[in-house]
């Protein structure tokens, strides 16, 4: 599989946003409004639609669901632990860590859907949809927690007001109740989802300042290391622990090696943190996916 070809459109959109913001009249003032549009409307519609469009058989995929949660919780724990590791605690900015911890465990669901379908067809697509459905609420809550805690905001208050969490929870509820998107509404909702992906990536590029990474290189290396090296290695052990089938193991390995979610930048910026720094990490994560996906699916899957 050509992973560079798969990831190139995301990277190109990020680059496009960076160049448009820096070299045209569509400056940062314009993109701040785009951030709000993506965060409060476009991304929530996209998440809801992604979850409800395919019926989820939770019972049939219970082992894979448990494996996804276990892998996710391990990565969340590692990410949270970084400021408490001896030798690191005095070298990491706590506020930057609160904003960027999410990069270590969140994932780009659209790249995941594309890869799963190419690897295992309809079965792979269904399995990755199950993982997305059960892991997005956990990961969104874990992303909000350190920022809400550091800013001394009520976690529950921030969680119930978070449009990404609300969209995911309502999507899972609707899927469980058997809701199906009306055919007449499907094209419009699909186009909103496509717009959210494009604008979200461009907004990440527009908010990106390459010099932002210089202030916390160690932190960036640590969260990206968890996302692209540690998570795939852990996935091998988790798959063996739950006795996953060959196809389920393949999907879990692909899931573990995905680039981080492009909405990480949007969430950090909307909660008042350094979106530019997180935007750089999103870009680097997209590039590192070119290494972590072959590593997980080529090297680790062969073990």
C-alpha positions as CSV (number, residue, x, y, z in Angstrom):
1,X,0.0,0.0,0.0
2,X,1.3,3.5,-0.9
3,X,1.0,5.3,2.5
4,X,2.6,8.4,1.1
5,X,-0.1,8.7,-1.5
6,X,-2.8,8.1,1.2
7,X,-1.4,10.8,3.6
8,X,-0.4,13.4,1.0
9,X,-3.8,15.1,0.6
10,X,-3.9,15.8,4.4
11,X,-0.4,17.3,4.4
12,X,-1.2,19.3,1.2
13,X,-4.3,20.9,2.9
14,X,-2.2,21.8,6.0
15,X,0.4,23.4,3.8
16,X,-2.3,25.2,1.8
17,X,-3.7,26.7,4.9
18,X,-0.3,27.8,6.1
19,X,0.5,29.5,2.8
20,X,-2.9,31.2,2.3
21,X,-2.8,32.6,5.9
22,X,0.8,33.8,5.6
23,X,0.9,35.2,2.0
24,X,-2.6,36.4,1.2
25,X,-5.2,38.8,2.7
26,X,-6.9,35.8,4.3
27,X,-4.9,36.3,7.5
28,X,-5.2,34.9,11.0
29,X,-8.3,37.1,11.8
30,X,-10.2,35.2,9.0
31,X,-9.1,31.8,10.1
32,X,-10.1,32.4,13.7
33,X,-13.7,32.5,12.5
34,X,-13.1,29.3,10.4
35,X,-11.9,27.7,13.6
36,X,-15.2,28.4,15.3
37,X,-17.2,27.2,12.3
38,X,-15.3,23.9,12.2
39,X,-15.4,23.3,15.9
40,X,-19.0,24.2,16.7
41,X,-20.7,22.9,13.5
42,X,-18.7,21.1,10.8
43,X,-16.8,18.6,12.9
44,X,-19.7,17.7,15.1
45,X,-21.8,16.9,12.0
46,X,-19.0,14.9,10.6
47,X,-18.6,12.8,13.8
48,X,-22.3,12.2,14.1
49,X,-22.6,11.1,10.5
50,X,-19.5,8.8,10.6
51,X,-21.0,6.9,13.5
52,X,-24.6,6.5,12.5
53,X,-24.0,5.6,8.8
54,X,-22.9,2.0,9.6
55,X,-24.8,-0.2,12.1
56,X,-22.4,-1.3,14.8
57,X,-22.6,-4.9,16.0
58,X,-21.0,-4.4,19.5
59,X,-21.5,-8.0,20.6
60,X,-19.6,-9.5,17.6
61,X,-16.7,-7.1,18.0
62,X,-16.5,-7.1,21.8
63,X,-12.9,-8.4,21.9
64,X,-11.8,-5.7,19.4
65,X,-13.6,-3.0,21.4
66,X,-11.9,-4.1,24.6
67,X,-8.6,-4.1,22.9
68,X,-9.2,-0.6,21.5
69,X,-10.1,0.7,25.0
70,X,-7.1,-1.0,26.6
71,X,-4.7,0.3,24.0
72,X,-6.2,3.8,24.3
73,X,-6.1,3.8,28.1
74,X,-2.4,2.8,28.1
75,X,-1.5,5.6,25.7
76,X,-3.6,8.1,27.7
77,X,-1.8,7.0,30.9
78,X,1.6,7.4,29.3
79,X,0.8,10.8,27.9
80,X,-0.5,12.0,31.3
81,X,2.5,10.6,33.1
82,X,5.1,12.6,31.1
83,X,5.4,15.6,33.5
84,X,5.8,13.2,36.5
85,X,8.7,11.2,35.1
86,X,11.9,11.8,37.0
87,X,14.2,13.9,34.9
88,X,11.4,15.3,32.8
89,X,9.2,17.1,35.2
90,X,11.4,20.2,35.3
91,X,11.8,20.3,31.5
92,X,8.2,20.2,30.4
93,X,5.9,23.2,30.3
94,X,2.7,22.1,32.1
95,X,0.4,24.3,30.1
96,X,1.8,23.1,26.8
97,X,1.6,19.5,28.0
98,X,-2.1,20.0,28.8
99,X,-2.8,21.1,25.3
100,X,-0.6,18.6,23.5
101,X,-1.2,15.4,25.6
102,X,-4.1,14.6,23.2
103,X,-1.7,14.2,20.3
104,X,-0.3,11.0,21.8
105,X,-3.6,9.1,21.7
106,X,-6.1,10.7,19.4
107,X,-6.3,9.6,15.7
108,X,-7.3,10.6,12.3
109,X,-10.5,8.6,11.7
110,X,-10.7,9.3,8.0
111,X,-7.3,8.0,7.2
112,X,-8.2,5.0,9.4
113,X,-11.4,4.3,7.4
114,X,-9.5,4.5,4.1
115,X,-6.7,2.2,5.3
116,X,-9.0,-0.4,6.8
117,X,-11.1,-0.7,3.7
118,X,-8.0,-1.2,1.5
119,X,-6.6,-3.8,4.0
120,X,-9.7,-5.9,4.6
121,X,-12.5,-4.6,2.5
122,X,-16.0,-4.3,4.0
123,X,-15.1,-6.3,7.1
124,X,-12.1,-4.0,7.8
125,X,-14.4,-1.0,7.3
126,X,-16.9,-2.3,9.8
127,X,-14.2,-3.2,12.4
128,X,-12.6,0.3,12.2
129,X,-16.0,1.9,12.5
130,X,-16.5,-0.1,15.8
131,X,-13.2,1.1,17.1
132,X,-14.0,4.7,16.1
133,X,-17.4,4.5,17.8
134,X,-16.2,3.2,21.1
135,X,-12.8,5.1,21.3
136,X,-13.8,8.6,20.2
137,X,-15.8,9.4,23.4
138,X,-12.9,8.1,25.6
139,X,-10.3,10.0,23.7
140,X,-12.2,13.2,23.5
141,X,-12.9,13.1,27.2
142,X,-9.2,12.4,27.9
143,X,-8.2,15.3,25.6
144,X,-10.5,17.8,27.5
145,X,-9.5,16.7,31.0
146,X,-5.9,18.1,31.3
147,X,-6.9,21.4,29.7
148,X,-9.9,21.8,31.9
149,X,-7.9,20.8,35.0
150,X,-5.0,23.1,34.2
151,X,-7.3,26.0,33.5
152,X,-9.2,25.3,36.7
153,X,-12.5,24.8,34.8
154,X,-15.0,22.2,35.8
155,X,-14.3,19.0,33.8
156,X,-17.9,17.9,33.6
157,X,-18.9,21.4,32.6
158,X,-16.3,21.4,29.8
159,X,-17.2,17.9,28.7
160,X,-21.0,18.4,28.4
161,X,-20.3,21.7,26.5
162,X,-17.8,20.1,24.2
163,X,-19.5,19.8,20.7
164,X,-17.2,16.9,19.7
165,X,-18.1,14.9,22.7
166,X,-21.8,15.7,22.3
167,X,-21.8,14.7,18.7
168,X,-20.0,11.4,19.4
169,X,-22.3,10.5,22.3
170,X,-25.5,11.4,20.4
171,X,-24.1,9.4,17.3
172,X,-23.6,6.3,19.4
173,X,-27.0,6.6,21.0
174,X,-28.7,7.1,17.6
175,X,-26.8,4.1,16.2
176,X,-27.9,1.9,19.1
177,X,-31.5,3.0,18.6
178,X,-31.3,2.1,14.9
179,X,-31.5,5.6,13.6
180,X,-30.7,5.9,9.8
181,X,-29.9,9.1,8.1
182,X,-32.8,10.0,5.7
183,X,-31.8,9.5,2.0
184,X,-32.8,13.0,1.1
185,X,-30.5,14.4,3.8
186,X,-27.5,12.2,3.2
187,X,-25.9,14.2,0.3
188,X,-26.0,17.5,2.3
189,X,-24.6,15.9,5.4
190,X,-21.8,14.2,3.5
191,X,-20.8,17.5,2.0
192,X,-20.7,19.2,5.4
193,X,-18.4,16.4,6.5
194,X,-16.1,16.8,3.5
195,X,-16.0,20.6,4.2
196,X,-15.1,20.0,7.8
197,X,-12.1,17.8,6.9
198,X,-10.7,20.2,4.4
199,X,-11.3,23.3,6.5
200,X,-10.1,21.7,9.7
201,X,-6.8,20.7,8.1
202,X,-6.4,24.1,6.5
203,X,-7.1,25.8,9.8
204,X,-4.4,23.7,11.4
205,X,-2.0,25.0,8.8
206,X,-3.1,28.6,9.1
207,X,-2.6,28.5,12.9
208,X,0.8,26.8,12.5
209,X,4.0,28.7,13.4
210,X,7.0,26.5,12.8
211,X,9.0,28.4,15.4
212,X,6.4,27.3,18.0
213,X,8.0,23.8,18.2
214,X,11.3,25.3,19.3
215,X,10.0,26.1,22.7
216,X,9.2,22.5,23.6
217,X,11.1,20.1,21.4
218,X,11.3,17.4,24.1
219,X,7.6,17.5,24.8
220,X,6.8,17.2,21.1
221,X,9.2,14.3,20.7
222,X,7.6,12.5,23.7
223,X,4.0,12.8,22.6
224,X,4.8,11.9,19.0
225,X,6.9,9.0,20.2
226,X,4.0,7.6,22.1
227,X,1.7,8.1,19.1
228,X,3.9,6.6,16.4
229,X,6.2,4.1,18.1
230,X,5.0,3.1,21.5
231,X,1.3,2.6,20.5
232,X,2.0,0.2,17.6
233,X,4.3,-1.9,19.9
234,X,1.7,-2.0,22.6
235,X,-1.0,-3.0,20.0
236,X,0.9,-6.2,19.3
237,X,0.7,-7.2,23.0
238,X,-2.9,-6.1,23.4
239,X,-4.0,-8.1,20.3
240,X,-2.3,-11.2,21.7
241,X,-3.8,-10.6,25.1
242,X,-7.4,-10.5,23.7
243,X,-6.8,-13.3,21.2
244,X,-7.9,-11.2,18.2
245,X,-8.3,-12.7,14.8
246,X,-5.9,-12.0,12.0
247,X,-8.2,-9.3,10.5
248,X,-8.9,-7.8,13.9
249,X,-5.2,-7.6,14.7
250,X,-4.5,-6.0,11.3
251,X,-7.2,-3.3,12.0
252,X,-5.9,-2.7,15.5
253,X,-2.3,-2.3,14.3
254,X,-3.5,0.2,11.6
255,X,-5.5,2.0,14.3
256,X,-2.5,2.2,16.6
257,X,-0.2,3.8,13.9
258,X,-2.6,6.5,12.5
259,X,-1.6,10.2,12.6
260,X,-3.2,12.2,15.3
261,X,-6.6,13.9,14.8
262,X,-6.5,17.1,12.9
263,X,-9.2,18.4,15.3
264,X,-6.5,18.4,18.1
265,X,-5.5,21.8,16.9
266,X,-9.1,23.1,16.9
267,X,-9.8,21.8,20.4
268,X,-6.6,23.3,21.9
269,X,-7.2,26.7,20.2
270,X,-10.9,26.8,21.2
271,X,-10.0,26.1,24.9
272,X,-7.5,29.0,25.0
273,X,-4.3,27.1,24.6
274,X,-1.4,27.3,22.2
275,X,-3.0,26.1,19.0
276,X,0.1,27.0,16.9
277,X,2.2,24.5,18.8
278,X,-0.4,21.8,18.5
279,X,-0.8,22.6,14.8
280,X,2.9,21.9,14.3
281,X,2.5,18.5,16.1
282,X,-0.5,17.7,13.9
283,X,1.6,18.4,10.8
284,X,4.6,16.3,12.1
285,X,2.3,13.5,13.0
286,X,0.8,13.4,9.5
287,X,4.4,13.0,8.1
288,X,5.4,10.4,10.8
289,X,2.4,8.3,9.7
290,X,4.4,7.6,6.6
291,X,6.8,5.7,8.9
292,X,4.5,4.3,11.6
293,X,2.0,2.7,9.3
294,X,4.5,0.6,7.4
295,X,6.2,-0.2,10.7
296,X,3.0,-1.5,12.3
297,X,1.5,-3.2,9.2
298,X,4.7,-4.4,7.7
299,X,7.2,-5.2,10.5
300,X,5.0,-5.7,13.6
301,X,2.2,-7.7,11.8
302,X,4.8,-10.2,10.5
303,X,6.0,-11.0,14.1
